Amino acid sequence: MNVPVTPIADRRPRLWARVASGGVDAEEAGIRRRRRFGTLLAAVWAVYLFDPLRQGWQLENPVARAYTIAVIVAFGVVYVASYWLLVRGPSDQGWPPRPPWLVVAASLAVQAALIAAAAVTLHSQMLGLGVYMASYIAFTLPVRRAVPLELALLIGFAVLPQLLTGQPPAYSLMQSIVLAAFAVGGIRVILQRNHELHIARQQLAELAVAEERLRVGRDVHDILGHSLTVITVKTELAQRLIDVAPERAKTEMADVEQLAREALAGVRSTVGGLRAVSLAGELTNSRTALNAAEIEGVLPDPGDLPSRHSVVFGWVLREAVTNVVRHSGAAHCWVRVTPNSIEIADDGVGPRDSARTGSGLSGLRERVRATGGELALGARPEGGFRVLASFPETIEESE
């Protein structure tokens, strides 16, 4: 079965759960709620701006004090807004999102400019704000792009300024930047894996729905195809007998009624996933169908049937006999069953294109392969058509 599956990286996930009242998409609401929560977590870290604010408040010059506090507050607003912009995108994009490079560069440039502006009054005390830039880089950029920027940030904030003033590198700041990058980068990876897992689960759910539709369609075809074929044959026979043998015609029509009821019950149980098919039951149905079509059937004794592969053998027998009755024009039909195979052969007109490419035999081949077997279709050397379903011999059987 070929079911198109869009790659995870390019796929816009379908939004499934619709809320009846108002048509609001529950999944979309959940995605936006989780993103708002992520923005809140980013905003929580802004509390560490309290210490720079305290230092700015302690400046003696009122102008410098107001200037420093305004710059630090602006930095906090820009930092939180940078994360807030990430949740403004469509809910069906990847998470964590991958904003355009210009957006990331602009946000980092503004943050760096505000840190430099605050350093006019607080000097090296503002270098600690580089931790915020490190966390933003780790969250918004993939690893191959984030690592070079993190190294540049590390040198620019914890090494180069100290070397220019003749001081040793700020090892504590280096440690803070590295830890922030690893922690936030790890969170990004976890969120990304969870998002991919969510998409994969949706794809599996879609595949399961497609498989179930095929199963129901295949089962309904097998059940109705067989039953309606027998009903058609018996109805034609009753029409021929209605004038010459009314009693037998009446019996045939009673069989037609019974078959119609069984077909209806079979469709109902199949749609409900409760349809049980067995080889013994299908042998009985096949004998009835062949007799109604005036085809001599050579069938095995019900008491000698293998229990293994009984269900799939039943489906093979049902579809093959239906094709014999409907298409073959045969006078004889042979059914041979072994523990690992079932063969249905006839002496009819042989294979036709409809028999080769029909949806019944195509679905039957898929059903046999799904259970580990192989289905062979072809003409018999003596004339007619043959259907053979075979399974590998098990170790227990070979011993």
JOUR-V322069 format. One record per residue. N is the residue number from 1. RES is the residue in three letters. PSI is psi as a letter, one per 20 degrees, with the letter a starting at -180 (999 if undefined). OMEGA is omega in radians with two decimals (999 if undefined). D_CENTER is the distance of its C-alpha to the mean C-alpha in Angstrom with 1 decimal. Layout:
<<N	RES	PSI	OMEGA	D_CENTER> <N	RES	PSI	OMEGA	D_CENTER>>
This chain:
<<1	MET	p	-3.14	14.3> <2	ASN	o	3.10	13.4> <3	VAL	o	-3.11	10.2> <4	PRO	p	3.13	10.4> <5	VAL	p	3.14	7.9> <6	THR	p	3.11	9.8> <7	PRO	q	-3.07	10.7> <8	ILE	h	-3.04	10.2> <9	ALA	h	-3.06	14.0> <10	ASP	i	-2.93	14.5> <11	ARG	p	3.00	11.7> <12	ARG	o	-3.03	13.0> <13	PRO	p	3.11	10.6> <14	ARG	q	-3.13	11.0> <15	LEU	o	-2.88	13.4> <16	TRP	g	-2.89	12.8> <17	ALA	o	3.10	15.7> <18	ARG	p	3.08	18.8> <19	VAL	p	-3.01	22.1> <20	ALA	g	-3.10	24.5> <21	SER	o	3.08	27.6> <22	GLY	i	3.13	27.8> <23	GLY	k	-3.12	24.3> <24	VAL	p	3.13	23.4> <25	ASP	o	-3.07	19.8> <26	ALA	h	-3.12	19.5> <27	GLU	g	3.11	16.5> <28	GLU	g	3.10	18.5> <29	ALA	h	3.12	21.6> <30	GLY	h	3.11	20.0> <31	ILE	g	-3.13	19.0> <32	ARG	h	3.11	22.6> <33	ARG	g	3.12	24.1> <34	ARG	h	3.13	22.6> <35	ARG	h	3.08	23.9> <36	ARG	h	3.10	27.3> <37	PHE	h	3.09	27.4> <38	GLY	h	3.09	26.8> <39	THR	h	3.10	29.7> <40	LEU	g	3.11	31.8> <41	LEU	h	3.10	31.4> <42	ALA	h	-3.13	32.5> <43	ALA	h	-3.12	35.4> <44	VAL	h	-3.10	36.5> <45	TRP	i	3.11	37.5> <46	ALA	i	3.12	39.9> <47	VAL	h	3.13	42.3> <48	TYR	i	2.99	43.3> <49	LEU	i	-3.14	45.1> <50	PHE	g	-3.11	47.7> <51	ASP	g	3.04	49.7> <52	PRO	h	3.09	50.0> <53	LEU	h	3.12	50.9> <54	ARG	g	3.12	53.6> <55	GLN	h	3.09	55.0> <56	GLY	h	3.14	55.2> <57	TRP	h	-3.11	56.9> <58	GLN	i	3.09	59.5> <59	LEU	q	-3.08	60.7> <60	GLU	h	-3.11	64.3> <61	ASN	p	-3.11	64.1> <62	PRO	h	-3.14	62.8> <63	VAL	g	3.11	61.5> <64	ALA	h	3.13	59.7> <65	ARG	g	-3.13	58.3> <66	ALA	g	3.12	57.0> <67	TYR	g	-3.08	55.6> <68	THR	g	-3.13	53.8> <69	ILE	g	3.14	52.3> <70	ALA	g	-3.13	51.1> <71	VAL	g	-3.13	49.5> <72	ILE	g	3.09	47.7> <73	VAL	g	3.10	46.4> <74	ALA	h	3.10	45.2> <75	PHE	g	3.12	43.4> <76	GLY	h	3.13	41.6> <77	VAL	g	3.14	40.7> <78	VAL	g	-3.13	39.4> <79	TYR	g	3.14	37.3> <80	VAL	h	-3.14	35.7> <81	ALA	h	3.12	35.3> <82	SER	h	3.07	33.5> <83	TYR	h	-3.12	30.7> <84	TRP	h	3.12	30.9> <85	LEU	h	-3.13	30.4> <86	LEU	h	-3.10	26.9> <87	VAL	i	-3.13	25.7> <88	ARG	i	3.13	27.2> <89	GLY	r	3.12	24.5> <90	PRO	q	-3.08	21.8> <91	SER	i	-3.11	19.3> <92	ASP	j	3.05	16.3> <93	GLN	r	-3.12	17.7> <94	GLY	q	3.09	16.8> <95	TRP	p	0.03	18.4> <96	PRO	q	-3.08	20.9> <97	PRO	r	3.06	21.8> <98	ARG	n	-3.10	23.6> <99	PRO	q	3.10	26.7> <100	PRO	q	-3.10	28.9> <101	TRP	h	-3.13	31.4> <102	LEU	h	3.12	34.3> <103	VAL	g	3.12	33.1> <104	VAL	g	-3.12	32.9> <105	ALA	g	3.14	36.2> <106	ALA	g	3.13	37.9> <107	SER	g	3.13	36.9> <108	LEU	h	3.13	38.1> <109	ALA	g	3.12	41.3> <110	VAL	g	3.12	42.1> <111	GLN	g	3.14	41.5> <112	ALA	h	3.13	43.7> <113	ALA	h	3.13	46.3> <114	LEU	h	3.07	46.6> <115	ILE	g	3.11	46.9> <116	ALA	h	3.13	49.7> <117	ALA	h	3.11	51.3> <118	ALA	h	3.14	51.4> <119	ALA	i	3.10	52.8> <120	VAL	h	-3.12	55.9> <121	THR	h	-3.09	57.1> <122	LEU	i	3.04	55.3> <123	HIS	c	-3.01	55.1> <124	SER	i	3.13	53.2> <125	GLN	i	-3.12	52.2> <126	MET	i	-3.13	49.4> <127	LEU	h	3.12	47.7> <128	GLY	i	3.11	45.7> <129	LEU	i	3.06	43.6> <130	GLY	h	3.09	42.0> <131	VAL	h	3.12	39.7> <132	TYR	g	3.11	38.0> <133	MET	h	3.13	37.5> <134	ALA	g	-3.14	36.1> <135	SER	h	3.13	33.4> <136	TYR	g	3.11	32.5> <137	ILE	g	-3.10	32.2> <138	ALA	h	-3.08	30.0> <139	PHE	h	-3.00	27.6> <140	THR	i	-3.05	27.4> <141	LEU	q	3.03	27.6> <142	PRO	r	-3.00	25.6> <143	VAL	g	-3.06	27.5> <144	ARG	h	3.08	29.2> <145	ARG	h	-3.08	30.8> <146	ALA	h	-3.06	31.4> <147	VAL	g	3.11	33.4> <148	PRO	h	3.14	36.2> <149	LEU	h	3.11	36.6> <150	GLU	h	3.10	36.8> <151	LEU	g	3.10	39.4> <152	ALA	g	3.11	41.3> <153	LEU	g	3.14	41.2> <154	LEU	g	3.14	42.4> <155	ILE	g	-3.08	45.3> <156	GLY	h	-3.08	46.1> <157	PHE	h	-3.01	46.3> <158	ALA	i	-3.09	47.3> <159	VAL	g	-3.01	49.3> <160	LEU	g	3.14	50.9> <161	PRO	h	-3.13	52.6> <162	GLN	h	3.12	54.1> <163	LEU	h	3.13	55.4> <164	LEU	h	3.12	57.0> <165	THR	j	3.11	58.9> <166	GLY	k	3.14	59.8> <167	GLN	q	3.08	57.7> <168	PRO	q	3.11	55.2> <169	PRO	q	3.13	51.5> <170	ALA	n	-3.05	50.0> <171	TYR	h	3.12	48.2> <172	SER	h	3.10	47.0> <173	LEU	h	3.07	45.5> <174	MET	g	3.13	43.8> <175	GLN	g	-3.13	42.4> <176	SER	g	-3.14	41.1> <177	ILE	g	-3.14	39.4> <178	VAL	g	3.14	37.8> <179	LEU	g	3.12	36.6> <180	ALA	g	-3.14	35.3> <181	ALA	g	-3.14	33.3> <182	PHE	g	-3.09	31.8> <183	ALA	g	-3.10	31.0> <184	VAL	h	3.07	29.4> <185	GLY	h	3.07	27.7> <186	GLY	h	3.09	26.2> <187	ILE	h	3.11	25.0> <188	ARG	g	-3.14	23.4> <189	VAL	g	3.13	21.5> <190	ILE	g	3.13	20.3> <191	LEU	h	3.13	19.1> <192	GLN	g	3.11	17.4> <193	ARG	g	3.11	15.5> <194	ASN	h	3.12	14.6> <195	HIS	g	3.11	13.4> <196	GLU	h	3.08	11.2> <197	LEU	h	3.11	9.9> <198	HIS	g	3.12	9.3> <199	ILE	g	3.14	7.3> <200	ALA	h	3.10	5.2> <201	ARG	h	3.09	5.1> <202	GLN	g	3.11	4.5> <203	GLN	g	3.10	1.8> <204	LEU	h	3.11	2.1> <205	ALA	g	3.10	4.6> <206	GLU	g	3.10	5.0> <207	LEU	h	3.13	5.2> <208	ALA	g	3.11	7.3> <209	VAL	g	3.13	9.2> <210	ALA	g	3.11	10.0> <211	GLU	g	-3.12	11.1> <212	GLU	h	3.09	13.1> <213	ARG	g	3.11	14.7> <214	LEU	g	-3.14	15.7> <215	ARG	g	-3.13	17.1> <216	VAL	g	3.12	19.1> <217	GLY	g	3.13	20.3> <218	ARG	g	-3.12	21.4> <219	ASP	g	3.13	23.2> <220	VAL	g	3.11	24.9> <221	HIS	g	-3.11	26.1> <222	ASP	g	-3.09	27.4> <223	ILE	g	-3.09	29.2> <224	LEU	h	3.13	30.6> <225	GLY	g	3.14	31.5> <226	HIS	g	-3.06	33.5> <227	SER	g	-3.12	35.1> <228	LEU	h	3.06	36.0> <229	THR	g	3.12	37.5> <230	VAL	g	3.12	39.7> <231	ILE	g	3.13	40.6> <232	THR	g	-3.13	41.6> <233	VAL	g	-3.12	43.7> <234	LYS	h	3.11	45.4> <235	THR	g	3.08	46.1> <236	GLU	g	3.12	47.7> <237	LEU	g	-3.14	49.8> <238	ALA	h	3.12	50.9> <239	GLN	h	3.12	52.0> <240	ARG	h	-3.07	54.2> <241	LEU	i	-2.98	55.6> <242	ILE	h	-3.14	56.3> <243	ASP	h	-3.06	59.8> <244	VAL	h	-3.13	60.8> <245	ALA	m	-3.05	59.2> <246	PRO	h	-3.10	58.2> <247	GLU	g	3.12	57.6> <248	ARG	h	3.08	55.1> <249	ALA	h	3.10	53.4> <250	LYS	h	3.11	53.1> <251	THR	g	3.13	51.5> <252	GLU	g	3.13	49.0> <253	MET	h	3.04	48.0> <254	ALA	h	3.06	47.6> <255	ASP	h	3.11	45.2> <256	VAL	g	3.12	43.3> <257	GLU	g	-3.14	43.1> <258	GLN	g	3.12	41.8> <259	LEU	h	3.12	39.2> <260	ALA	g	3.11	38.0> <261	ARG	g	3.12	37.7> <262	GLU	h	3.11	35.8> <263	ALA	g	3.11	33.4> <264	LEU	g	3.11	32.8> <265	ALA	h	3.12	32.2> <266	GLY	g	3.11	29.9> <267	VAL	g	3.14	27.7> <268	ARG	g	-3.11	27.7> <269	SER	h	3.12	26.8> <270	THR	g	3.11	24.1> <271	VAL	h	3.08	22.4> <272	GLY	j	3.13	22.7> <273	GLY	j	-3.05	21.2> <274	LEU	j	-3.05	24.7> <275	ARG	p	3.12	26.1> <276	ALA	p	3.13	28.0> <277	VAL	p	3.10	29.3> <278	SER	q	-3.13	31.9> <279	LEU	g	-3.13	34.1> <280	ALA	g	3.14	37.3> <281	GLY	h	-3.14	36.4> <282	GLU	h	3.03	35.3> <283	LEU	g	3.11	38.6> <284	THR	g	3.13	40.5> <285	ASN	h	-3.13	38.7> <286	SER	g	3.12	39.1> <287	ARG	g	3.12	42.8> <288	THR	g	-3.12	43.2> <289	ALA	g	-3.13	41.5> <290	LEU	g	3.11	43.5> <291	ASN	g	-3.14	46.7> <292	ALA	h	3.12	46.1> <293	ALA	j	-3.14	45.6> <294	GLU	l	3.05	48.7> <295	ILE	p	-3.13	47.0> <296	GLU	o	-3.11	48.4> <297	GLY	p	3.06	45.7> <298	VAL	o	-3.02	46.1> <299	LEU	q	3.14	43.6> <300	PRO	r	3.10	43.5> <301	ASP	p	3.13	45.0> <302	PRO	h	-3.13	42.5> <303	GLY	i	-3.10	44.0> <304	ASP	j	-3.06	43.0> <305	LEU	q	3.08	39.3> <306	PRO	q	3.11	37.0> <307	SER	h	-3.13	34.7> <308	ARG	q	-3.13	32.0> <309	HIS	k	-3.07	29.5> <310	SER	g	-3.07	31.1> <311	VAL	g	-3.11	28.1> <312	VAL	h	3.05	26.9> <313	PHE	h	3.10	30.6> <314	GLY	g	3.12	31.0> <315	TRP	g	3.13	28.3> <316	VAL	g	-3.13	29.9> <317	LEU	g	-3.13	33.4> <318	ARG	g	-3.07	32.4> <319	GLU	g	-3.10	31.0> <320	ALA	g	3.13	33.7> <321	VAL	h	3.08	36.6> <322	THR	g	3.11	35.3> <323	ASN	h	3.10	35.5> <324	VAL	g	-3.11	38.9> <325	VAL	h	-3.01	40.3> <326	ARG	g	-2.92	38.8> <327	HIS	h	-2.84	39.3> <328	SER	h	-2.98	41.5> <329	GLY	k	-3.04	45.0> <330	ALA	r	3.02	45.7> <331	ALA	h	-3.11	48.5> <332	HIS	q	3.08	47.0> <333	CYS	p	-3.12	43.7> <334	TRP	p	3.10	43.2> <335	VAL	p	3.12	40.6> <336	ARG	p	-3.08	40.6> <337	VAL	p	3.00	38.5> <338	THR	r	3.13	38.4> <339	PRO	h	-3.07	36.4> <340	ASN	j	-3.12	33.9> <341	SER	q	3.00	34.2> <342	ILE	p	-3.10	35.0> <343	GLU	p	3.08	36.8> <344	ILE	p	-3.09	37.8> <345	ALA	q	3.11	40.4> <346	ASP	r	3.12	42.8> <347	ASP	k	-3.09	45.8> <348	GLY	b	-3.02	44.8> <349	VAL	i	3.12	44.5> <350	GLY	a	-3.05	41.8> <351	PRO	q	3.04	38.3> <352	ARG	r	-3.12	37.6> <353	ASP	h	-3.13	34.9> <354	SER	h	3.12	33.5> <355	ALA	h	-3.10	33.3> <356	ARG	h	-2.98	31.6> <357	THR	j	-3.11	29.0> <358	GLY	q	-3.12	28.6> <359	SER	h	3.14	25.3> <360	GLY	g	3.14	26.7> <361	LEU	h	3.08	27.3> <362	SER	g	3.09	24.1> <363	GLY	h	3.11	22.1> <364	LEU	h	3.11	24.5> <365	ARG	g	3.11	23.9> <366	GLU	h	-3.13	20.2> <367	ARG	g	3.14	21.1> <368	VAL	g	3.13	23.7> <369	ARG	h	-3.14	21.6> <370	ALA	h	3.13	18.9> <371	THR	j	3.04	21.8> <372	GLY	j	-3.11	23.3> <373	GLY	a	3.10	25.9> <374	GLU	q	3.14	27.1> <375	LEU	p	3.13	28.5> <376	ALA	p	3.14	31.5> <377	LEU	q	3.10	33.0> <378	GLY	r	-3.14	36.4> <379	ALA	q	3.05	40.0> <380	ARG	q	3.08	42.6> <381	PRO	h	-3.13	45.7> <382	GLU	i	-3.05	47.9> <383	GLY	q	-3.12	46.1> <384	GLY	a	-3.02	43.3> <385	PHE	q	-3.13	39.6> <386	ARG	p	3.03	37.8> <387	VAL	p	-3.11	34.4> <388	LEU	o	3.02	33.7> <389	ALA	p	-3.08	30.8> <390	SER	q	3.14	31.4> <391	PHE	q	3.12	29.8> <392	PRO	q	3.11	30.9> <393	GLU	p	-3.13	33.8> <394	THR	r	3.14	33.2> <395	ILE	g	-3.11	35.5> <396	GLU	h	-3.10	37.0> <397	GLU	h	-3.12	37.9> <398	SER	h	3.09	39.4> <399	GLU	999	999	41.6>>
